[in-house]
Amino acid sequence: MILDVQDVVKGYTQGQKRLDVLDKLALQVDKAQSLAILGKSGSGKSTFLSLLGGLDRPDQGKIIVNGKDIASMKESELAKYRAQNIGIVFQQYHLMKTFTALENVMLPLEILKKDQPRKKAMEALEQVGLADRADHFPHQLSGGESQRVAVARAIAPEPKIILADEPSGNLDAATGESVMSMIFDLCKRRSSVLILVTHDVDLAKSCDQVYELNEKRLQLL
């Protein structure tokens, strides 16, 4: 089992009230495949992705990745887990502004102390068609190019799971379609699990399985 989410509960306190976002949510993924998660704004999609990425912790339940429960890890363990197992592609790119494209992709490799980080980062940029932009800074790149750099950064450490939160949301239709096609292809070639949060029903249909986050739980469509 690659991913086993068991009875996850997550909520937030607003003033004296508690707002439950996820309630006994469950999900099992036992092989490399692509999953789409649909849901209304505020339904908890991004919260769920943050929990899977170890960026937040559930109030209750387990999130088991490759046999390890990340919900019970210490912060230092979580940081290592994220770097080794998870690649995240955000809607807003989140590139380091003072780093070149190559340096942005090298960053997770250097954190993991991988051999030949420059070579591996360059290979990742080549895979997303941006080898010729390696020395450019984020402000010198278009939105589509910036998202491609973000994808290269996510795939460079060869993670087991890629989390993508509306990765084409800030792009025009043609560029967004191109970026998503590239993400699907890379995940398939690297046998990575892709979990895609999107509001685009047509894009979701490109995934192997489609879920809707409704009433605080995932429902297979």
Secondary structure, 3 states (H helix, E strand, C coil): CCEEEEEEEEEEEECCEEEEEEEEEEEEECCCCEEEEECCCCCCHHHHHHHHCCCCCCCEEEEEECCEEHHHCCHHHHHHHHHHHEEEECCCCCCCCCCCHHHHHHHHHHHCCCCCHHHHHHHHHHHCCCHHHCCCCHHHCCHHHHHHHHHHHHHCCCCCEEEEECCCCCCCHHHHHHHHHHHHHHHHHCCCEEEEECCCHHHHCCCCEEEEEECCEEEEC
